[in-house]
Amino acid sequence: MPEVNDWNATIIDEFRSNQGRVGGRFEGAPVLLLTTKGAKTGQARVNPMMYLDEDGVAYVFASFAGRPTNPAWYHNLVAHPQVTVEIGTETFDATARVITGADRDRIYARQAELYPGFAEYQEKTSRVIPVVALDRVS
């Protein structure tokens, strides 16, 4: 998906040039950069995404805009849960942990309440959109 990669590259550049702030459809929203290791290639992959900060834990959502499959970054972090996170001007290592059951439902519902597009994404797909905690490595 070259157009997605170009769009991501633009957001990544803007994020890094503006202390973690971006405009466009992400303006005012909490955005982080997640660096995963490719499941097959082992190459570093950076993806901008919205997140929810709850009790000091950053949660990300493998919504893929409601497409029928999970995004590649989700497969990467399941294969290699050691990731790097950039929030604002801070960069830290984290371990990705998939959240399931009632905790997943509660966290996803909170994100959908704050950002109704996430409710629309879930309505568009038959899969349960994964929720992933990014646990800071101390």
Summary of the structure (lengths in Angstrom):
residues: 138
radius of gyration: 14.1
end to end distance: 35.2
largest distance: 38.1
contacts: 373
relative contact order: 0.18
helix: 38%
strand: 33%
